[in-house]
């Protein structure tokens, strides 16, 4: 099943068990789900008395940036769905450009206001060739909409599932692009916290587009202590409820590299608790076919002590880029997208979303479920106030 943008789309059944407070709190074991994203949630205390335009962008960008609303896009098919909303493939009626439209129901996400705002702000801030781009954000009386770059190649997870495992050169390529993407996030004070194959999309040329920032954290000192993520990819210090920093992303990268090389993560059990126990106490088994370079890299990235983990402390991603596993990578050429990807997605018709799960793309396009609060005007207005300043237009679409 596609777990596209599951942190906010609500594909986790554990959403209802989240602890709500004014500060980030560590969750208990019930809030950690194997291959499902979760987070503790901050709630805002400001009661904004502002009436937002319900149909069009109230953009702070100077004209001639266009104002857009939901009526400016034709909806083609469903790319992903969750309890909170869905992701649709849409076409802009004027430019005919294809986008992925992430739609969230306000009635469902009102208690997750800070997380939604953080995701939107991060997407506005980042600008990197291997990170999905946000073009528009707007809201209606019942929904929030983010218009994102359409990754026509689908999820890396789908290709990994089809292949069973990747060769070391293939793994090296995708890992290298992720190193650059994560390094960019870290330079902006962002801890990603949910790296896994489902969140790594491919563009039409086969390059990585990192997506889903629903669990990301902006931290001025690079430190936080919330228990969140996908259990099989979570670092020991996260599971232990300790304060942690950017190095948790390097642990997750190590898990993902192992996953690509073998077809499954190194730590797993028959249930959630056994998976967590394995992460906390066991060492990863290195298959006989791993090269010395692969073994060395994974040993460094999967150190349980974050202070000695490869990529930790002052050296950061430089230590990872200089590792012999990446000895054949031309980093300057890679960031310029000058290296040919090992997988070129087959795209015969971009509008058919052929690289996405047919369980979603074959669904009929229907409107979101009725807003449970639509009968309470005051509550509806409060919902609008919660998402003040949500609207956005990227300068690249201005003409």
C-alpha positions as CSV (number, residue, x, y, z in Angstrom):
1,X,0.0,0.0,0.0
2,X,1.3,3.5,-0.8
3,X,2.0,5.3,2.5
4,X,2.3,8.6,0.7
5,X,2.4,11.5,3.1
6,X,1.0,9.3,5.8
7,X,2.1,11.4,8.8
8,X,-0.5,14.1,8.1
9,X,-2.9,12.1,5.9
10,X,-3.6,9.9,8.8
11,X,-2.7,6.4,7.5
12,X,-1.6,5.5,11.0
13,X,-4.3,4.2,13.2
14,X,-2.5,5.6,16.2
15,X,-3.3,9.2,15.5
16,X,-6.1,9.2,18.0
17,X,-3.8,8.2,20.8
18,X,-1.5,11.2,20.5
19,X,-0.8,13.3,23.6
20,X,-1.8,16.9,23.2
21,X,0.0,19.5,25.2
22,X,1.6,22.9,24.8
23,X,5.0,21.4,24.7
24,X,6.4,18.4,22.7
25,X,6.2,15.3,24.9
26,X,7.5,11.8,24.6
27,X,4.9,9.3,23.7
28,X,4.3,5.9,25.2
29,X,4.7,2.7,23.3
30,X,1.1,2.9,22.0
31,X,2.3,5.9,19.9
32,X,5.0,3.9,18.1
33,X,3.7,1.9,15.2
34,X,5.6,-0.3,12.8
35,X,5.8,1.3,9.4
36,X,3.3,4.0,10.4
37,X,4.2,7.7,11.2
38,X,3.2,9.3,14.5
39,X,4.1,12.4,16.5
40,X,3.3,14.3,19.7
41,X,1.5,17.5,18.8
42,X,1.8,21.1,19.9
43,X,-1.4,23.2,20.2
44,X,-1.4,26.9,19.6
45,X,-2.8,29.3,22.2
46,X,-3.3,32.4,20.0
47,X,-6.9,33.2,19.1
48,X,-6.6,35.1,15.9
49,X,-9.5,37.4,15.0
50,X,-8.9,37.5,11.3
51,X,-11.4,36.5,8.6
52,X,-9.6,34.6,5.8
53,X,-10.6,34.5,2.2
54,X,-12.2,31.1,1.8
55,X,-11.7,30.7,-1.9
56,X,-8.5,32.4,-3.0
57,X,-5.0,32.9,-1.9
58,X,-4.4,35.9,0.3
59,X,-0.8,36.1,-0.9
60,X,1.9,38.5,0.5
61,X,3.8,38.1,-2.8
62,X,3.7,41.2,-4.9
63,X,1.7,41.1,-8.2
64,X,1.7,39.7,-10.8
65,X,1.7,36.5,-8.9
66,X,-1.7,34.8,-9.7
67,X,-4.3,34.0,-7.1
68,X,-5.5,30.5,-7.2
69,X,-8.2,28.4,-5.6
70,X,-9.6,24.9,-5.8
71,X,-11.6,25.8,-8.9
72,X,-8.4,26.5,-10.9
73,X,-7.4,22.8,-10.9
74,X,-9.0,19.8,-12.7
75,X,-8.9,16.7,-10.5
76,X,-7.6,13.7,-12.4
77,X,-7.2,10.8,-10.0
78,X,-6.3,9.9,-6.4
79,X,-2.6,9.3,-5.5
80,X,-3.0,8.6,-1.8
81,X,-5.6,8.7,0.9
82,X,-5.8,8.8,4.7
83,X,-8.2,9.6,7.5
84,X,-7.4,13.3,7.4
85,X,-7.5,13.8,3.7
86,X,-6.0,12.8,0.4
87,X,-3.4,13.5,-2.3
88,X,-4.8,14.0,-5.8
89,X,-3.2,14.4,-9.2
90,X,-4.5,17.7,-10.6
91,X,-4.0,19.8,-13.7
92,X,-3.9,23.6,-13.7
93,X,-6.6,24.7,-16.0
94,X,-4.6,27.6,-17.5
95,X,-1.0,26.3,-17.7
96,X,-2.0,22.6,-18.1
97,X,0.7,21.8,-15.6
98,X,0.3,18.6,-13.5
99,X,0.7,18.8,-9.7
100,X,0.1,16.7,-6.6
101,X,-2.6,18.4,-4.5
102,X,-2.5,17.5,-0.9
103,X,-5.9,18.2,0.7
104,X,-6.5,18.1,4.5
105,X,-9.8,18.4,6.3
106,X,-9.8,21.2,8.8
107,X,-12.2,19.4,11.1
108,X,-9.8,16.5,11.4
109,X,-6.5,18.4,11.7
110,X,-7.5,21.4,13.9
111,X,-5.6,19.9,16.9
112,X,-2.6,19.4,14.7
113,X,-2.3,23.1,13.7
114,X,1.3,23.5,14.6
115,X,2.4,20.4,12.7
116,X,0.5,21.6,9.6
117,X,2.0,25.1,9.8
118,X,5.5,23.7,10.3
119,X,5.2,21.4,7.2
120,X,3.9,24.3,5.1
121,X,6.7,26.6,6.4
122,X,9.4,24.0,5.7
123,X,8.1,23.4,2.2
124,X,8.2,27.2,1.6
125,X,11.8,27.5,2.9
126,X,13.5,24.6,1.2
127,X,14.8,24.8,-2.3
128,X,16.8,21.7,-3.3
129,X,16.9,19.5,-6.4
130,X,16.2,16.4,-4.4
131,X,13.3,17.8,-2.2
132,X,9.7,18.1,-3.5
133,X,8.7,21.7,-4.2
134,X,5.7,23.6,-2.9
135,X,4.1,25.9,-5.5
136,X,0.8,27.0,-3.9
137,X,-1.0,26.8,-0.6
138,X,-4.6,28.0,-0.1
139,X,-7.7,27.1,2.0
140,X,-11.4,26.9,1.7
141,X,-13.9,27.0,4.6
142,X,-13.5,23.2,5.1
143,X,-10.1,22.2,3.7
144,X,-6.4,23.1,3.4
145,X,-4.7,22.6,0.1
146,X,-1.0,22.4,-0.8
147,X,-0.1,22.2,-4.5
148,X,3.2,20.2,-4.8
149,X,5.6,19.0,-7.4
150,X,4.2,15.9,-9.1
151,X,6.8,13.1,-8.8
152,X,5.6,11.1,-11.8
153,X,7.9,8.2,-11.0
154,X,6.1,7.2,-7.9
155,X,7.7,5.8,-4.7
156,X,11.1,4.3,-4.4
157,X,9.4,1.7,-2.2
158,X,7.5,0.4,-5.2
159,X,10.6,-0.2,-7.2
160,X,12.4,-1.7,-4.3
161,X,9.4,-4.0,-3.7
162,X,9.5,-5.1,-7.4
163,X,13.3,-5.7,-7.5
164,X,13.5,-7.4,-4.1
165,X,16.8,-5.6,-3.4
166,X,19.1,-3.1,-5.1
167,X,22.7,-3.6,-6.2
168,X,25.4,-1.6,-4.3
169,X,25.9,0.9,-7.1
170,X,22.1,1.6,-7.2
171,X,21.9,1.9,-3.5
172,X,25.0,4.2,-3.5
173,X,23.3,6.6,-6.0
174,X,20.0,7.0,-4.1
175,X,21.8,7.2,-0.7
176,X,24.1,9.9,-2.1
177,X,21.1,12.0,-3.3
178,X,19.5,11.6,0.1
179,X,22.7,12.7,1.9
180,X,22.6,15.9,-0.1
181,X,18.9,16.4,0.7
182,X,19.3,15.8,4.4
183,X,22.4,17.9,4.6
184,X,20.4,20.8,3.1
185,X,17.6,20.3,5.7
186,X,20.1,20.2,8.5
187,X,21.7,23.4,7.3
188,X,18.3,25.1,7.8
189,X,17.9,23.7,11.3
190,X,15.4,21.1,10.2
191,X,15.4,17.5,11.6
192,X,13.5,15.4,9.1
193,X,12.6,12.4,11.3
194,X,10.8,10.1,8.9
195,X,13.2,8.8,6.3
196,X,11.9,5.6,4.6
197,X,11.4,4.3,1.1
198,X,7.8,5.4,1.0
199,X,8.8,9.0,1.5
200,X,11.4,8.9,-1.3
201,X,9.7,9.7,-4.6
202,X,11.2,9.6,-8.1
203,X,10.8,12.3,-10.7
204,X,10.4,11.6,-14.4
205,X,14.2,11.2,-14.8
206,X,14.6,8.9,-11.8
207,X,16.1,11.4,-9.3
208,X,15.0,11.4,-5.7
209,X,12.4,13.8,-4.4
210,X,12.2,13.7,-0.6
211,X,8.6,14.3,0.5
212,X,6.3,14.3,3.6
213,X,7.5,16.8,6.2
214,X,4.6,16.2,8.6
215,X,7.0,14.9,11.3
216,X,9.8,17.3,10.7
217,X,11.0,19.7,13.4
218,X,12.6,23.1,13.1
219,X,15.0,23.5,15.9
220,X,17.4,26.4,16.4
221,X,19.9,24.3,18.3
222,X,19.2,21.2,16.3
223,X,17.8,19.3,19.4
224,X,14.4,17.9,20.3
225,X,13.0,15.0,22.2
226,X,9.7,14.0,20.7
227,X,9.1,10.3,20.1
228,X,8.0,10.1,16.5
229,X,8.7,8.4,13.2
230,X,8.4,4.9,11.8
231,X,9.4,2.2,14.3
232,X,11.7,0.2,12.1
233,X,13.6,3.4,11.1
234,X,13.7,5.1,14.5
235,X,17.0,5.7,16.3
236,X,17.6,4.2,19.8
237,X,17.8,7.7,21.4
238,X,14.4,8.6,20.0
239,X,12.8,5.4,21.3
240,X,14.4,6.0,24.7
241,X,12.8,9.4,25.0
242,X,16.2,11.2,25.1
243,X,17.1,14.5,23.7
244,X,18.4,14.1,20.2
245,X,19.6,16.0,17.1
246,X,20.2,15.7,13.4
247,X,22.1,12.4,13.8
248,X,18.8,10.5,14.1
249,X,18.4,11.2,10.3
250,X,21.8,9.5,9.7
251,X,20.7,6.5,11.6
252,X,17.5,6.3,9.5
253,X,19.7,6.6,6.4
254,X,21.7,3.6,7.6
255,X,18.5,1.6,8.0
256,X,17.3,2.7,4.5
257,X,20.7,1.7,2.9
258,X,20.4,-1.7,4.6
259,X,16.8,-2.0,3.4
260,X,17.9,-1.3,-0.2
261,X,20.8,-3.7,-0.1
262,X,18.8,-6.6,1.5
263,X,15.1,-5.9,0.9
264,X,14.2,-5.4,4.5
265,X,15.3,-3.3,7.5
266,X,17.9,-4.9,9.9
267,X,15.8,-4.7,13.0
268,X,12.4,-6.3,13.0
269,X,10.2,-8.6,15.1
270,X,6.9,-10.3,15.2
271,X,5.3,-7.2,16.8
272,X,6.1,-3.6,17.5
273,X,7.7,-4.2,20.9
274,X,10.1,-6.9,19.6
275,X,11.1,-4.5,16.8
276,X,11.9,-1.8,19.4
277,X,13.8,-4.3,21.6
278,X,15.9,-5.4,18.6
279,X,16.8,-1.7,17.8
280,X,17.7,-1.1,21.4
281,X,19.8,-4.2,22.1
282,X,20.9,-6.0,18.9
283,X,23.6,-5.4,16.3
284,X,22.7,-5.5,12.6
285,X,23.7,-8.7,10.8
286,X,25.9,-8.1,7.9
287,X,25.2,-10.5,5.0
288,X,28.2,-12.2,3.4
289,X,27.7,-10.3,0.1
290,X,28.2,-6.9,1.6
291,X,31.4,-5.3,0.5
292,X,33.9,-4.0,3.1
293,X,32.8,-0.5,2.2
294,X,29.1,-1.2,2.8
295,X,29.9,-2.9,6.1
296,X,32.0,0.0,7.3
297,X,29.4,2.6,6.3
298,X,26.5,0.8,8.0
299,X,28.6,0.1,11.1
300,X,29.3,3.9,11.3
301,X,25.7,5.0,10.7
302,X,24.1,2.4,12.9
303,X,26.1,3.1,16.1
304,X,23.6,3.2,19.0
305,X,25.6,6.0,20.7
306,X,24.7,9.1,18.7
307,X,27.8,10.9,19.8
308,X,30.1,8.5,17.8
309,X,27.7,7.9,14.9
310,X,29.0,8.7,11.5
311,X,27.8,12.2,10.6
312,X,27.4,13.3,14.2
313,X,29.2,16.2,15.9
314,X,31.0,18.9,14.0
315,X,32.0,16.9,10.9
316,X,28.3,16.3,10.0
317,X,27.6,15.1,6.4
318,X,31.2,15.7,5.3
319,X,32.3,12.6,7.1
320,X,29.6,10.6,5.3
321,X,30.4,12.0,1.8
322,X,34.1,11.2,2.3
323,X,33.4,7.6,3.2
324,X,34.8,5.0,0.7
325,X,31.3,3.7,0.0
326,X,30.7,6.9,-2.0
327,X,34.2,7.0,-3.5
328,X,32.8,6.9,-7.1
329,X,30.3,9.8,-6.5
330,X,31.1,13.1,-8.1
331,X,29.2,15.2,-5.5
332,X,29.3,18.4,-7.6
333,X,28.0,16.7,-10.7
334,X,25.4,14.9,-8.6
335,X,23.8,18.0,-7.1
336,X,23.6,19.4,-10.6
337,X,21.6,16.3,-11.6
338,X,24.3,15.4,-14.0
339,X,24.6,11.7,-13.0
340,X,22.2,9.3,-14.8
341,X,19.9,7.5,-12.3
342,X,19.9,3.7,-12.3
343,X,16.1,3.5,-12.7
344,X,14.3,5.6,-15.3
345,X,10.5,5.3,-14.6
346,X,8.4,4.3,-17.5
347,X,6.0,7.1,-18.2
348,X,3.7,6.7,-21.2
349,X,1.0,9.1,-19.9
350,X,1.8,11.4,-17.0
351,X,-1.9,12.0,-16.4
352,X,-2.6,8.3,-15.7
353,X,-0.3,8.1,-12.7
354,X,0.9,4.7,-13.8
355,X,3.7,4.5,-11.3
356,X,1.3,4.8,-8.3
357,X,-0.7,2.1,-6.6
358,X,-3.8,1.2,-8.6
359,X,-5.6,0.8,-5.3
360,X,-5.8,4.6,-5.2
361,X,-5.6,5.6,-8.8
362,X,-8.7,3.5,-9.7
363,X,-10.8,5.1,-6.9
364,X,-13.5,7.4,-8.1
365,X,-12.8,11.1,-7.4
366,X,-15.3,12.3,-4.9
367,X,-15.4,15.2,-2.5
368,X,-14.1,15.0,1.0
369,X,-16.4,13.7,3.7
370,X,-18.7,16.4,5.1
371,X,-17.2,18.8,7.6
372,X,-18.4,17.6,11.0
373,X,-18.3,21.2,12.2
374,X,-20.1,22.7,9.2
375,X,-23.2,23.3,11.3
376,X,-21.4,25.4,13.8
377,X,-20.4,28.8,12.2
378,X,-18.4,29.9,15.2
379,X,-16.3,26.7,15.3
380,X,-15.8,27.0,11.5
381,X,-14.5,30.5,11.8
382,X,-12.2,29.4,14.6
383,X,-10.8,26.7,12.3
384,X,-10.1,29.4,9.7
385,X,-8.3,31.5,12.4
386,X,-6.2,28.6,13.4
387,X,-4.7,28.5,9.9
388,X,-3.9,32.2,9.5
389,X,-1.0,32.8,7.0
390,X,-1.4,29.4,5.4
391,X,-1.7,30.8,1.9
392,X,1.4,30.9,-0.4
393,X,2.4,31.3,-4.0
394,X,5.9,30.3,-5.1
395,X,7.7,33.1,-7.0
396,X,8.6,30.6,-9.8
397,X,5.0,30.5,-11.0
398,X,4.7,34.3,-11.2
399,X,4.6,35.8,-14.7
